[in-house]
Amino acid sequence: MSVNKEIKRITTHVLQAMKAQNEPISMLTAYDFSMARILDEAGIDVLLVGDSASNVMAGHETTLPITLDQMIYHAASVVRAVKRALVVVDLPFGSYQGNSKNALDSTIRIMKEAGAHAVKMEGGREIQESIIRILSAGVPVMGHLGLTPQSIYKFGTYTVRAREEEEAEKLISDAKLLQELGCFALVLEKIPANLARRVSEELLIPTIGIGAGSGVNGQVLVTHDLLGITKDFQPRFLRRYLELFEEIKVAVEAYISDVRSGDFPNDKEQY
C-alpha cells in the first residue's frame, strides 16, 4: 500500500516564518500550466503571475497593455498546475490606481475566476486606499516598491531607483506604511543593495528583491530570463541558468532537417 506524502502548501504565514528563521524565499514568474507545473515540482516557494506576461508572452514593449481578463487567463492556468507554491497575481495597470472600488472589483475577479492566493500592487502611499479596501475583503496583498514598471512613462527609464536620499527616504517610509497597512510581503526592484538591506532589517514582513542585492529575504526573477528563452534582456542582476533560446532553435532546426530529408518519421515512429 503506497502512502502519499502530504505536500505542505506555502502560505503567507509560512513566508513570515521563513523570514523569522532566516530561510531565503525563492520566487519566479509563471504564466502557463506547463511551466508552472515544472516550477512547482522543483520546489519554488512563490509563483508570481506577473504583468511581465505583457512583455514575455505577448511581445509588448511595456507591462501597460495587458488587461485584467488576460491576467485572469494566465493566473487560472498557473493555479491549475500548482500543489505547493503560493500563487501571487499582479493587478494590471489601470485596474487599481486612483479608484479603490475598481481595485477591489479587480481583485475579487482574480480571486474568484483564477483561484489565486494573493495579489501584488505597485506603489506606496498613493495607493493606500486601494490596499486597505482589498485587505478588508480578506485578500492578502504583496507590495512592490523601487522600480515600478507600470510607472515607466513617469520615470522615463528603467534605471536604478532611490539612489538619491530624498527618494530613498520616501521608499523607506512607503515600505513601513505598506507593512502597517497589512501587506504580507514586499518586492524591492532595482534599488541599491544597501538600501534594500536597510529596509529588510527594519521591516517585520519578508522582502523579495530583484536587482536589490543579497540583503533581502528572498529573490525573484522572470523565468524566461533565467532559462535564456529571452536573449536580448541582459541586466546586471540576471543570472542565466540555461540558454534555451539556442538549444530550442538547434532542436527545431534538426526537426526541420529530418522532415525535409524524409528521416522523420521512421519505421518505428508510425503505426
SEVEX-593325 format. One record per atom (N, C-alpha, C, CB): x, y, z; residue in one letter. Coordinates in steps of 0.05 Angstrom, whole numbers, plus 32768, in hexadecimal, padded with zeros to 4 digits. Glycine has a CB too. Example, Ala and Ser with C-alpha at 12.3 -4.5 7.8 and 13.67 -1.06 7.14 Angstrom:
<pts>
81087F8E809Ca/80F67FA6809Ca/81087FBE809Ca/80E27FA780B5a/81017FD3808Es/81117FEB808Fs/81028001809Ds/811A7FF48072s/
</pts>
This chain:
<pts>
80117FE88000m/800080008000m/801280198000m/7FED80008019m/800E802A7FECs/801F80427FEAs/801280597FFBs/8022804B7FCDs/802380688007v/801A807E8018v/80228098800Av/8026807D8035v/800F80A98004n/801480C37FF8n/802180D6800Cn/7FFB80CF7FECn/803880E08005k/804580F38017k/8036810E8015k/806380F78010k/802D8118802Be/801D8131802Be/802F81488023e/801181368047e/802581578010i/8034816F8006i/802D81878017i/802E81747FE8i/804181938023k/803C81AA8034k/803981C38023k/805281AE8049k/802281CF8023r/801D81E78013r/802B81FF8020r/7FFF81ED8010r/80368210800Ei/804282298017i/802B823D801Bi/805782338004i/802A824A8032t/8017825F8038t/802582788040t/80038256804Et/8016828E8043t/802282A7804Ct/802F82A38068t/800E82BD804Dt/802382928078h/802F828C8093h/8049827D8091h/801A827C80A4h/804B826B807Ev/8064825C807Av/807A82708072v/806082468064v/807482838060l/808882968058l/809182A7806Fl/807D82A98042l/807F82AE8081q/808682BE8099q/809982AD80ABq/806D82C680A9q/8093829480ADa/80A4828280BDa/80BF827F80B0a/8097826780C1a/80C0827E8096m/80DA827B8088m/80EB8294808Dm/80D582788069m/80DF82AC808Dk/80EF82C48094k/80F982C280B0k/80DE82DD8090k/80E882BA80C3a/80F082B880DFa/810782A580E3a/80D882B080F0a/8108829080D3q/811D827B80D5q/8134828080C2q/8110826080D0q/8134829780B5n/814A829E80A1n/814C8289808Bn/816482A080AFn/8135827F8083e/8134826B806De/812C827A8053e/812082548073e/813E827C803Fp/8138828B8027p/812082818018p/8151828B8015p/81118294800Ci/80F9828E7FFDi/80FF828F7FDFi/80E282A28004i/80F7827A7FD1s/80FB82797FB4s/80E1827F7FA5s/8107825E7FABs/80E382917F91m/80CA82997F83m/80D1829C7F65m/80BF82B47F8Em/80C082927F54l/80C382947F37l/80A8829B7F2Al/80CF827A7F2Bl/80A982A57F12t/809182AB7F03t/808782917EF5t/809582C17EEFt/806D82907EF1a/8060827B7EE1a/804782867ED4a/805982627EF3a/8042827D7EBCy/802C82887EACy/801A82717EA0y/8036829A7E96y/802482587EA2d/801582427E95d/801782297EA6d/801F823D7E79d/800582167EA0f/800381FD7EAFf/801D81ED7EAFf/7FEC81EC7EA4f/802881E87E97s/803F81D67E94s/805781E07EA3s/804681D37E77s/805E81F97EA1m/807582047EAFm/807082057ECDm/807C82207EA4m/8058820D7ED5a/8052820E7EF1a/805481F37EFFa/803582197EF5a/804D81DE7EF1r/804F81C37EFCr/806C81BC7F01r/804281AF7EE9r/807D81C37EEEi/809A81BD7EF2i/80A581CC7F09i/80AA81C47ED8i/809F81E67F0Al/80AA81F77F20l/80A081EE7F3Bl/80A282147F1Bl/808681E67F3Cd/807B81DD7F56d/808781C37F5Fd/805C81DA7F53d/808B81B17F4Ce/809781977F54e/80B4819A7F5Be/809581837F3Ce/80C181B07F51a/80DD81B57F58a/80DF81BF7F75a/80EA81C97F45a/80C981C97F80g/80C981D27F9Cg/80CA81F07F9Fg/80E081C77FA9g/80C281FF7F8Bi/80C1821D7F8Di/80AD82247FA3i/80BA822A7F72i/80B4823A7FB2d/80A282427FC8d/808B82537FBEd/80B282527FDDd/809082667FADv/807C82787FA3v/807C827A7F85v/807F82947FAFv/806582787F78l/8063827D7F5Cl/805482977F57l/805482657F4Dl/806182A97F48l/805482C37F42l/804A82C27F26l/806982DA7F45l/802F82C47F23v/802382C87F09v/802682E67F03v/800582BE7F08v/803D82EC7EF7g/804483087EF4g/803883157EDCg/8062830B7EF3g/803483307EDEd/802C833E7EC6d/804283407EB1d/8022835B7ECDd/805983357EB9s/806F83317EA6s/8067831E7E8Fs/808983267EB4s/805183107E92a/804583017E7Ca/804183127E64a/802B82F37E85a/803C832C7E69s/8038833F7E53s/805183407E41s/8032835B7E5Es/8069833F7E4En/8082833F7E3Fn/808883237E34n/809983497E50n/808983107E47v/809482F57E41v/808182E47E2Fv/809882E67E5Bv/806782E57E35m/805582D47E26m/804882E27E0Em/803F82CB7E39m/804582FD7E10a/8037830B7DFBa/8048831D7DEAa/8021831B7E07a/806183227DF3g/807483317DE3g/8071834F7DE4g/807183297DC7g/806283597DF8h/805F83767DFBh/807983827E07h/8047837D7E0Dh/807D839C7E02e/809483AA7E0Ce/809383AF7E2Ae/809883C47DFDe/807B83B37E35t/807783B87E51t/806283A57E5Ct/806F83D67E56t/805E83A77E77t/804A83977E84t/802E83A37E82t/805183927EA1t/802C83BB7E78l/801383CA7E79l/7FFC83BE7E69l/801783E67E70l/800083B27E51p/7FEA83A97E41p/7FDA83927E4Cp/7FF483A37E26p/7FE583817E5Di/7FD783697E65i/7FBE836F7E74i/7FEA83567E75i/7FA983607E6Ft/7F8F83667E7Bt/7F8983547E93t/7F7883637E66t/7F75835B7EA2l/7F6C834B7EB9l/7F63832F7EAFl/7F5683597EC8l/7F54832E7E9Ad/7F4B83157E8Fd/7F6383037E88d/7F3983197E76d/7F77830F7E7Cq/7F8F82FF7E74q/7F9E82F57E8Dq/7FA283107E62q/7FA083067EA1m/7FAD82FE7EBAm/7F9E82E77EC7m/7FB083167ECDm/7F8482E87EC6i/7F7482D27ED2i/7F7882B87EC3i/7F5682DA7ED2i/7F7A82BA7EA8y/7F7F82A27E98y/7F9A82957E9Fy/7F7F82A97E7Ay/7FAF82A67EA1h/7FC9829B7EA9h/7FC982907EC5h/7FDF82B17EA7h/7FBC829E7ED7a/7FBC82967EF3a/7FAD827B7EF7a/7FAF82AB7F05a/7F9682787EEAa/7F87825F7EECa/7F9782487EE1a/7F6D82627EDCa/7FA6824C7ECCs/7FB782377EC1s/7FCC822E7ED5s/7FC582417EA7s/7FD882427EE3v/7FED823C7EF6v/7FE1822E7F0Fv/7FFB82567EFFv/7FCC82387F19v/7FBF822C7F31v/7FB8820F7F2Dv/7FA6823C7F39v/7FAF82087F15r/7FA881EC7F10r/7FC081D97F11r/7F9B81E97EF4r/7FD881E47F0Fa/7FF081D37F0Fa/7FFD81D07F2Aa/800481DF7EFCa/7FF581E17F3Dv/800581E47F56v/7FF981D37F6Dv/800682017F5Dv/800B81C57F7Bk/800381B67F93k/801181C17FACk/800B81997F8Fk/802681D17FA9r/803581D97FC0r/803981F87FC2r/805081CC7FBFr/804082047FACa/804882207FADa/803182337FB3a/805582287F92a/8038824A7FBEl/802582607FC1l/8024826F7FA6l/802E82747FD8l/800C82737F9Cv/800882807F82v/7FFF829D7F86v/7FF382707F70v/801082AF7F7Ev/800A82CC7F81v/800682D77F65v/802282DB7F90v/7FF282E87F62v/7FEB82F27F47v/7FED83107F47v/7FCE82E97F3Fv/7FFB831B7F33d/7FFC83387F30d/7FE183447F28d/801183407F1Ad/7FD983597F36l/7FC383697F2Cl/7FCE837A7F15l/7FB6837B7F43l/7FC283787EFDp/7FCE83867EE6p/7FC883A47EE7p/7FC3837B7ECCp/7FD883B37ED8f/7FD583D07ED6f/7FB883D77ECFf/7FE883DB7EC1f/7FAE83EB7EDEg/7F9383F57ED9g/7F7D83E67EE9g/7F8D83F37EBDg/7F8483D17EF8s/7F7083C27F06s/7F6E83C97F23s/7F7683A47F03s/7F7F83DB7F2Dy/7F7E83E37F49y/7F8783FF7F4Fy/7F8F83D07F59y/7F96840C7F3Dq/7FA084277F43q/7F89843B7F44q/7FB5842F7F2Eq/7F88844A7F5Ag/7F7684617F5Bg/7F59845A7F61g/7F7784707F43g/7F5284407F64n/7F3684397F68n/7F36841F7F78n/7F2884357F4Cn/7F3084227F92s/7F32840B7FA4s/7F1B83F77F9Fs/7F3084147FC1s/7F0484007F95k/7EEF83EE7F8Fk/7EF683DD7F77k/7ED483FD7F89k/7F0283E97F63n/7F0C83DB7F4Bn/7F2183C77F54n/7F1783EE7F37n/7F3283CF7F67a/7F4783BD7F71a/7F3B83A47F7Da/7F5983CC7F85a/7F2783A87F8El/7F1A83917F9Bl/7F0C837F7F87l/7F07839A7FB1l/7EFD838C7F74d/7EEF837C7F5Fd/7F03836B7F4Fd/7EE0838F7F4Dd/7F1A83777F48s/7F2E83697F38s/7F3983527F48s/7F45837C7F30s/7F3F83577F62t/7F4A83427F73t/7F36832B7F76t/7F51834E7F8Et/7F1D83317F7Bi/7F09831C7F7Fi/7F07830A7F66i/7EED83287F85i/7F0983167F4Er/7F0883077F35r/7F2082F47F34r/7F08831A7F1Dr/7F3882FE7F3Bi/7F5082ED7F3Bi/7F4D82D67F4Ei/7F6982FE7F42i/7F4482DB7F66m/7F4282C67F7Am/7F2C82B27F73m/7F3C82D37F96m/7F1582BB7F69k/7EFF82A97F63k/7F04829A7F49k/7EE582B87F62k/7F0C82A87F34e/7F0E829B7F19e/7F28828C7F15e/7F0B82B07F04e/7F3D82947F23a/7F5782877F1Fa/7F5E82757F36a/7F6C829B7F1Ba/7F52827A7F4Eg/7F5982697F65g/7F7482717F71g/7F5A824C7F5Eg/7F7C828A7F6Da/7F9682937F77a/7F9782947F95a/7F9D82AF7F6Ba/7FAF82967FA0h/7FB382977FBDh/7FB782B37FC8h/7FC982857FC5h/7FC182C57FB7a/7FC782E17FBFa/7FCA82F27FA7a/7FE182E17FD1a/7FCB830C7FABv/7FD0831F7F94v/7FE883307F9Bv/7FB783317F8Fv/7FF4833B7F86k/800B834E7F8Ak/800483687F7Dk/802583427F7Ek/800D837E7F8Am/800783997F80m/802083AA7F81m/7FF083A67F90m/802483BC7F6Ee/803B83CD7F6De/803483E87F7Ae/804483D27F51e/804683F27F8Bg/8042840C7F97g/8040840C7FB5g/802984197F8Cg/804184257FC0g/804084287FDDg/802884387FE6g/805984367FE7g/802D844F7FF2r/8018845F7FFFr/800184667FEBr/802384788009r/800884697FD1e/7FF484727FBEe/7FDF845C7FB8e/800184797FA4e/7FE484437FC0i/7FD0842E7FBBi/7FC584227FD5i/7FDC84187FAAi/7FC984307FEBq/7FC284258005q/7FA4841F8008q/7FCB8437801Cq/7F9384307FFCe/7F76842B7FFEe/7F6F84117FF1e/7F6784427FF1e/7F7B840B7FDAs/7F7583F27FCCs/7F7F83DA7FDCs/7F8383F27FB0s/7F9783DD7FE8i/7FA283C77FF9i/7F8F83C18010i/7FBE83CE8002i/7F8783D7801Ei/7F7583D38035i/7F5B83C5802Di/7F6E83EF8042i/7F5083CD8017r/7F3683C2800Er/7F3A83A48007r/7F2B83D17FF6r/7F4F839D7FFAi/7F5483817FF2i/7F598370800Bi/7F6C837F7FDFi/7F69837A801Dl/7F6F836C8036l/7F5683688047l/7F84837A8046l/7F44837C8046s/7F2B837A8056s/7F198363804Bs/7F1C83948055s/7F1E835C8032a/7F0E83458027a/7F1C832A802Ca/7F0B83498009a/7F32832B803Bg/7F4083128042g/7F538307802Eg/7F2B82FE8048g/7F5B8318801Bv/7F6E830F8006v/7F8A8318800Dv/7F66831A7FEAv/7F9E8306800Fp/7FB9830E8015p/7FC5831F7FFEp/7FCB82F58019p/7FD583338006v/7FE183467FF3v/7FFF83467FF6v/7FD683627FF6v/800D83437FE0m/802A83467FDFm/803083627FD2m/8038832F7FCEm/804183717FDFg/8048838B7FD5g/805F838A7FC1g/804F839E7FECg/806583A17FB4h/807A83A27FA1h/808483BF7F9Fh/807183987F84h/809E83C37FA7l/80AA83DD7FA8l/80C483DD7F99l/80AE83E77FC5l/80CF83F57F94g/80E783F87F84g/80E183FE7F67g/80F983DF7F86g/80EC83EF7F55l/80E483F17F39l/80C983E47F36l/80F983E37F26l/80B683F47F2Et/809A83EA7F2Bt/809483EC7F0Dt/808583FA7F3Ct/809683D67EFEp/809383D77EE1p/807983E37ED6p/809683BC7ED6p/806483E27EE6q/804B83EE7EDCq/804C840C7EDBq/803483E57EEFq/806184177EE8s/806584357EE8s/807C843D7ED6s/806A843F7F05s/8082842C7EC3i/809A84317EB2i/8099844C7EA4i/809D841B7E9Ei/808184547E9Cy/8080846E7E8Dy/808384867EA0y/806684707E7Ey/807E84827EB9k/808384967ECDk/80A184997ED2k/807484907EE8k/80AF84827ED5f/80CB84837EDAf/80DB84887EC1f/80D484687EE7f/80D1847D7EAAg/80DF84817E91g/80F6846E7E8Cg/80E8849C7E8Eg/80FC845D7E9Ft/8113844B7E9Dt/811184347EB0t/812E845B7EA2t/811F841E7EA9y/811F84077EBBy/813884067ECDy/811E83ED7EAAy/8144841E7ED1t/815C841F7EE1t/8157841A7EFFt/8169843B7EDDt/816C84167F0Ev/816A84107F2Av/815C84287F39v/8186840C7F37v/814A84217F4Ar/813A84357F59r/8147843A7F75r/811D842C7F5Cr/813F84507F81a/814584577F9Da/8162845A7FA3a/813984427FAFa/817284637F8Fr/818E846A7F95r/819084837FA5r/819E846C7F7Ar/817F84967FA0e/817F84B07FAFe/817284AD7FCAe/817284C67F9Ee/817B84BD7FDDe/817284BA7FF9e/815384BE7FFBe/818084CD800Be/814984D27FEDe/812C84D87FEFe/811B84C17FE6e/812584F17FDFe/812284B57FD0e/8113849E7FC6e/811684867FD7e/811B84977FA9e/812F84827FE2a/8134846C7FF4a/8123846E800Da/8152846A7FFBa/812184868019e/8112848A8031e/80F48485802Ce/811684A6803Ce/80EA848D8014k/80CF8488800Dk/80C9846A800Ak/80C784967FF2k/80DD845C7FFFl/80D9843F7FFCl/80D884328018l/80F184337FECl/80E9843A802Ai/80E8842F8045i/80CE84358053i/8100843A8056i/80C4844E804Fs/80AB8455805Bs/80948445804Fs/80A684738057s/809484428034d/807F84328027d/808084158030d/808284348008d/8098840A8033a/809B83EE803Ba/808E83EA8057a/80B983E6803Ba/809483FC8069k/808983FA8084k/806B83FD8084k/8096840F8097k/8061840F8072l/804484138070l/803783FA8066l/803E842B805Dl/804283ED8051l/803783D58046l/803583BF805Bl/804783CB802Dl/804A83BD806Bq/804A83A98081q/803383B08095q/806583A9808Fq/803283CA809Ce/801D83D380AFe/800183CE80A5e/802183F180B5e/7FFD83D1808Bl/7FE283CD807Fl/7FDB83B08080l/7FE283D78063l/7FEF839E807Fg/7FE983818081g/7FF48370806Ag/7FCD837D8082g/8004837C8058c/8010836C8043c/80218355804Fc/8022837E8030c/8020833E8042f/802E8326804Ef/804B83248045f/8020830D8047f/805283338030a/806E83328025a/807183498012a/807383178017a/808A834D800Al/809183657FFAl/80A6835E7FE5l/809A837C800Cl/80A183647FCCv/80B583617FB7v/80C5837C7FB5v/80A9835A7F9Bv/80DF837A7FB5l/80F083917FB1l/80FF838E7F97l/810483957FCAl/80F9839F7F84e/8105839B7F69e/811983B17F62e/80EF839B7F54e/813183A87F5Bk/814683B87F50k/814C83D17F60k/813F83C17F34k/815383CC7F7Ai/815C83E27F8Ci/817783DB7F97i/814783E67FA2i/818683EE7FA1p/81A083E87FADp/819F83D27FC2p/81AD84017FB8p/81B383C17FC2a/81B383AA7FD4a/81B383B37FF1a/81CC83987FCFa/81C183C87FF8n/81C283D28014n/81A683DB801Dn/81D683E88017n/819883E8800Cl/817D83F18012l/816A83DA8016l/817284047FFCl/816C83C68004a/815B83AE8006a/8160839F8020a/8160839C7FEEa/817A839E8028r/818183908041r/8175839F8059r/81A0838E8044r/817783BA8058r/816C83CA806Er/814E83C68071r/817283E88069r/814083C7805Av/812383C3805Bv/811C83A88066v/811783C6803Ev/812B8393805Ds/812683788066s/812A83758084s/813883648057s/813E8382808Ee/8144838180ABe/8130839080BCe/8160838B80B0e/812483A580B0e/811183B580C0e/80F483AB80BEe/811283D280B6e/80EF839980ABl/80D4838E80A9l/80D2837380B6l/80CD838C808Bl/80B9836D80BFl/80B4835280CAl/80AA833F80B4l/809E835480E0l/809F834B809Ei/8095833A8088i/80AC83348075i/807E83488079i/80AA831D8066p/80C083168053p/80C28329803Cp/80BA82FA8048p/80DB832D8033t/80E1833D801Bt/80ED832A8006t/80F583548022t/80E4832E7FEDi/80ED831D7FD7i/80F983307FC2i/80D6830C7FCBi/8112832C7FBCg/8120833E7FAAg/812383357F8Eg/813B83447FB6g/812583487F7Ci/812E83437F60i/8140835A7F59i/811583407F4Ci/815983557F56g/816D836A7F53g/8170837B7F6Bg/8165837B7F3Bg/816D836F7F83a/816E837D7F9Ca/818283717FAFa/8152837E7FA9a/819483617FA5g/81AA83567FB5g/81A2833E7FC6g/81B4836B7FC8g/81B483367FD8s/81B0831E7FE7s/81A683228004s/81CA830F7FE9s/81A1833B800Bg/819883418027g/817A833F802Bg/81A2835B802Eg/816C83358017v/814F8332801Av/814883158023v/814183387FFEv/812F830F8026n/812782F58031n/812182E0801Bn/810F82F88042n/812182E98002g/811C82D67FECg/812382E37FD2g/80FF82CD7FECg/812282D47FBCq/812882DE7FA2q/811282D57F8Eq/814482D37F98q/810E82E77F7Av/80FC82E07F64v/810982E77F4Av/80E182EF7F67v/810482D67F36l/810D82DB7F1Bl/80F682D47F08l/812782CC7F13l/80F782DE7EF0v/80E582D57EDBv/80F082BB7ED0v/80E382EA7EC4v/80E082A67ED1t/80E8828B7ECAt/80F4828A7EAEt/80D182787ECCt/80E882977E9Bh/80F282967E7Fh/810E82A37E7Dh/80DF82A47E6Dh/811482B67E8Fd/812F82C27E8Fd/814382AE7E9Bd/812F82DD7E9Fd/813C82A27EB1l/814D828F7EBFl/815482777EADl/813F82847ED8l/8140826E7E9Cl/814482577E8Bl/8151825E7E70l/812A82497E87l/815482787E6Bg/816182807E52g/814E827D7E3Ag/817982707E4Dg/8134827D7E3Fi/8120827D7E29i/811F82997E1Ci/810482747E33i/812182AD7E2Dt/812482C87E23t/814382CD7E21t/811782DE7E36t/814B82DA7E0Bk/816882DD7E08k/817282FA7E07k/817082CF7DEEk/8160830D7E04d/816983297E01d/816B83387E1Bd/815683387DEFd/815D832D7E30f/815D833B7E4Af/817483307E5Bf/814183367E58f/818783417E61q/819F83387E70q/81A8834C7E85q/81B683337E5Dq/819783517E99p/819F83637EAFp/81B483567EC1p/8186836B7EBFp/81C183667ED1r/81D6835C7EE2r/81CB83487EF6r/81E283747EF2r/81B2834B7F00f/81A8833A7F15f/81A0831E7F0Bf/819183477F22f/819F831A7EF1l/819583017EE6l/81AA82EC7EE4l/818883057ECBl/81A582D47EEFr/81B782BD7EEBr/81A782A97EDAr/81BF82B07F06r/81B382A27EC3r/81A6828F7EB1r/81B082727EB9r/81AD82957E93r/819D82617EBEy/81A382457EC5y/81A382337EADy/8190823C7EDBy/8196823B7E98l/8196822C7E7Fl/819682407E68l/817E82197E7Dl/819C82377E50e/819A82477E38e/818682397E25e/81B6824B7E2Ae/816D82397E2Dl/815982297E1Fl/815282347E03l/814082277E2Fl/8156824E7DFFf/815082597DE5f/8160824A7DD0f/815682777DE4f/817A82477DD5e/818C823A7DC1e/8186821C7DC0e/81A9823F7DC8e/818182107DD8e/817D81F37DD9e/816381EB7DCAe/817C81E97DF6e/814E81FB7DCFi/813581F57DC1i/813881FA7DA3i/811E82077DCDi/8146820F7D9Ck/814A82157D80k/815881FE7D71k/815A822F7D7Dk/816D81F47D7Ev/817C81DD7D73v/816A81C57D70v/819581D77D84v/815A81BF7D84a/814881A87D83a/813481AB7D6Ca/813A81A57D9Ea/812881C37D69v/811481C77D54v/812181C57D39v/810781E27D58v/813A81D07D36e/814881CE7D1De/814D81B07D15e/816381DD7D1Ee/815381A07D29a/815881837D24a/813E81767D1Ca/816381767D3Ea/8128817E7D28y/810D81737D21y/8106817A7D04y/80F7817D7D34y/810A81947CFDi/8105819D7CE2i/8115818D7CCEi/810B81BB7CDFi/812E81897CD4s/8140817A7CC2s/8137815D7CBFs/815D817A7CCEs/812E81507CD5d/812581357CD4d/810B81327CC4d/8121812A7CF0d/80F981467CC7v/80E081457CB7v/80E781487C99v/80CD815C7CC1v/80F8815B7C93r/80FE81607C77r/810D81497C69r/810E817A7C74r/811D813B7C79s/812C81257C6Es/811C810B7C6Ds/814681207C7Es/8105810A7C7Ag/80F580F27C7Bg/80FD80DF7C92g/80F780E47C61g/811080E87CA2d/811A80D77CB8d/810580D57CCFd/813480E27CC3d/80F480E97CD2f/80DF80E97CE6f/80C480EA7CD8f/80E281017CFAf/80B280D87CDFp/80B580C27CF2p/80C280A97CE5p/809980BA7CFEp/80D1809A7CF5n/80DC80817CEAn/80C8806A7CEFn/80F8807B7CF7n/80D080527CE9d/80BE803B7CECd/80B480367D08d/80CC80227CE2d/80C5803C7D1Ck/80BD80387D38k/80AB804F7D42k/80D680367D49k/80A880647D33e/8099807B7D3Ce/807E807E7D2De/80A980947D38e/807480677D23q/805A80687D16q/804B804E7D1Dq/805D806B7CF7q/8031804E7D18y/802080387D20y/801A80267D08y/800580427D2Cy/
</pts>
